[in-house]
Amino acid sequence: MSEIKFTKDETDRIVSKIKTYFNDELDQDIGGFEAEFLIDFFAKEIGPFYYNKGLSDAQDLFSQQAEELNYQIHELEKPIGS
């Protein structure tokens, strides 16, 4: 897995959400620098769990779709007379 990179806009939006969470839920104010540090920490330490779960979910969906496609292909088969 390559390093997770966010655009400036994405980073700003995430920082805003982190600051709001800390303020609303923990009654603490944190600065943008601290929030960006948390983003980096979560991306490095927790991000792989979410990434792997996403891959697993995608693989399950792909398998289900492949099974359905296989069924549909078999439906197209013509009977062979003797």
C-alpha positions, 0 to 999 in steps of 0.5 A: 500500500502506498502512502495515503495523500490528501489534497489541500482541500481534503486535509482542510475538511478533515482538520475542520472535522477533527477540530469540531469533534474535539470541541464538541465531544471532548470540550477541548480546542486543538489547533490545525497543526495538532489536527494534521498530526492526528491525520498523519497518525491515523493514516499511518496506524489505523488507515491500513485496517480500513484500507484492507477492509475496503479491499476485502469488501471489494473482493467479496463483491467481485466474487458475488458478481463473478458468480452471478455472471457465471450463472448467467453465462450457463443460462445462455448455453444451448442444449445439445441433442443426441 
